[in-house]
């Protein structure tokens, strides 16, 4: 089977798994899905963390064989950090510590300061992906990472500006899909284009 076909089947299996998981998880609880997603140990948060950790492993593996390993290594570190943050709610706890620490519970006085770490992390991830956009290791990397950036920007916008209920629950679902996209992009980064694979045989 040609390498690109195997990779396409793998990506389709990933897409079907994530889609089926979300439909099953959210559909099984009906109107209570917002409450379920808000739970810090929700199945959606678990899947997002697993996908980000898997993206970290895939990026690290791709970096071992890449001509320019530094961008993939940086993405691996950032994806792992994002997965840990998602599961342990790192940026939420930091925001809470700022609110009830220096600002003594005054959310208006805190303003956007509590959201700055999340925004900065997003910009760092975007900067890390720039080399992969310029010289993608595989032709499918650019569209996958482009979709990841678009969905991540949408999720960040909802997190910063939208009302909590129900938009932050929607944000969690979007983050899960975005995590699947960056995992797919890292899987492609570790695969050789079909033309190169045929030339090596």
C-alpha positions in Angstrom: 0.0 0.0 0.0 1.4 3.4 -0.9 2.6 5.5 2.1 0.2 8.3 1.5 -2.7 5.8 1.4 -1.7 4.3 4.7 -1.3 7.8 6.2 -4.8 8.8 4.9 -6.3 5.7 6.5 -4.6 6.5 9.8 -5.9 10.1 9.7 -9.4 8.9 8.8 -9.4 6.4 11.7 -8.3 9.3 14.0 -11.1 11.5 12.7 -13.7 8.8 13.1 -12.6 8.0 16.6 -12.6 11.6 17.8 -16.0 12.3 16.1 -17.5 9.1 17.5 -16.1 9.8 21.0 -17.6 13.3 21.1 -21.0 12.3 19.7 -21.2 9.4 22.1 -20.1 11.4 25.1 -22.2 14.5 24.5 -25.2 12.7 23.1 -25.4 10.3 26.1 -26.0 13.2 28.5 -28.5 15.2 26.4 -29.1 18.8 27.6 -26.7 18.3 30.5 -23.7 18.3 28.2 -22.6 21.8 29.2 -22.4 20.7 32.8 -20.5 17.6 31.9 -18.0 19.4 29.7 -17.4 22.0 32.4 -16.2 19.2 34.8 -12.4 19.5 35.1 -12.2 15.7 34.8 -14.7 15.4 31.9 -14.2 12.8 29.2 -13.7 15.7 26.7 -10.8 17.1 28.8 -9.3 13.7 29.1 -9.4 13.1 25.3 -7.9 16.6 24.6 -5.1 15.8 27.0 -4.4 12.5 25.4 -4.4 13.9 21.9 -2.0 16.7 22.9 0.3 14.2 24.7 0.1 12.0 21.6 1.0 15.0 19.4 4.0 15.6 21.6 5.2 12.0 21.2 4.6 12.2 17.4 6.5 15.5 17.1 9.4 14.2 19.2 9.6 11.1 17.0 9.5 13.1 13.8 12.2 15.4 15.2 14.6 12.4 15.5 14.6 12.0 11.7 14.1 15.6 10.6 16.6 17.7 8.7 15.6 20.6 11.0 14.6 19.0 14.3 14.3 22.2 16.4 10.8 23.3 15.3 9.4 19.8 15.9 11.2 19.5 19.2 9.7 22.8 20.4 6.2 21.8 19.3 6.7 18.5 21.2 7.5 20.4 24.4 4.6 22.9 23.9 2.1 20.2 23.1 3.1 18.2 26.2 2.8 21.4 28.3 -0.6 22.1 26.8 -1.8 18.6 27.5 -0.7 18.8 31.2 -2.3 22.3 31.4 -5.6 20.9 30.0 -5.8 18.1 32.5 -4.6 19.9 35.6 -6.3 23.2 34.6 -3.1 25.1 35.0 -4.1 28.4 33.5 -7.4 28.4 35.2 -5.7 27.9 38.6 -3.2 30.6 37.8 -6.0 33.0 36.9 -7.8 32.1 40.1 -4.6 32.6 42.2 -4.2 36.1 40.6 -7.9 37.0 41.2 -8.0 36.0 44.9 -4.4 36.9 45.6 -3.1 40.4 44.5 -6.6 41.5 43.3 -8.5 40.3 46.3 -11.4 38.9 44.3 -11.9 42.1 42.3 -12.3 40.7 38.7 -12.8 44.2 37.2 -9.5 45.3 38.7 -7.7 42.2 37.3 -9.1 42.9 33.8 -7.3 40.9 31.1 -4.2 40.2 33.2 -5.6 36.8 34.2 -6.0 35.8 30.6 -2.5 37.0 29.4 -0.7 33.7 30.2 -3.1 31.8 27.9 -2.8 34.4 25.1 1.0 34.3 25.4 1.0 30.5 25.3 -1.1 30.7 22.1 1.4 33.1 20.5 4.3 31.0 21.4 2.7 27.9 19.8 1.9 29.9 16.7 5.6 31.1 16.5 6.7 27.5 16.9 4.6 26.4 14.0 5.8 29.1 11.6 8.8 27.0 10.3 6.5 24.1 9.7 4.3 26.3 7.6 7.3 27.6 5.6 8.9 24.2 5.0 6.3 21.5 5.7 7.8 18.1 6.1 4.8 16.6 4.3 2.3 18.3 1.9 -0.6 17.6 4.3 1.1 19.3 7.3 0.2 22.9 6.2 -3.6 22.5 5.8 -3.8 20.4 9.0 -1.9 23.0 11.1 -3.7 25.8 9.4 -7.0 24.3 10.6 -5.5 23.8 14.0 -4.5 27.5 14.2 -8.0 28.6 13.0 -9.8 26.5 15.6 -7.4 27.4 18.4 -7.9 31.1 17.6 -11.7 30.5 17.8 -11.4 28.7 21.1 -9.1 31.4 22.5 -11.6 34.1 21.4 -14.4 32.3 23.2 -12.3 31.9 26.3 -11.4 35.5 26.5 -14.5 37.3 25.3 -17.6 35.0 25.3 -20.0 34.5 28.2 -19.1 31.5 30.3 -22.4 29.6 29.8 -22.6 27.9 27.3 -19.7 29.2 25.2 -16.9 28.0 27.3 -18.3 24.4 27.0 -18.3 24.9 23.2 -14.7 26.1 23.5 -13.7 22.8 25.2 -15.2 20.8 22.3 -13.4 23.0 19.8 -10.1 22.6 21.7 -10.5 18.8 21.5 -10.9 18.9 17.7 -7.9 21.3 17.5 -5.8 18.8 19.5 -6.8 16.1 17.1 -5.6 18.3 14.2 -2.2 19.1 15.7 -1.8 15.4 16.4 -2.6 14.6 12.8 -0.2 17.3 11.6 2.6 15.8 13.7 1.8 12.3 12.4 2.2 13.7 8.9 5.5 15.4 9.9 6.9 12.0 10.7 5.8 10.5 7.4 7.7 10.8 4.1 5.9 12.2 1.0 5.0 9.4 -1.4 7.3 10.8 -4.1 10.3 10.7 -1.8 9.4 7.2 -0.5 9.2 5.9 -4.1 12.5 7.5 -5.0 14.2 5.7 -2.0 13.0 2.3 -3.2 
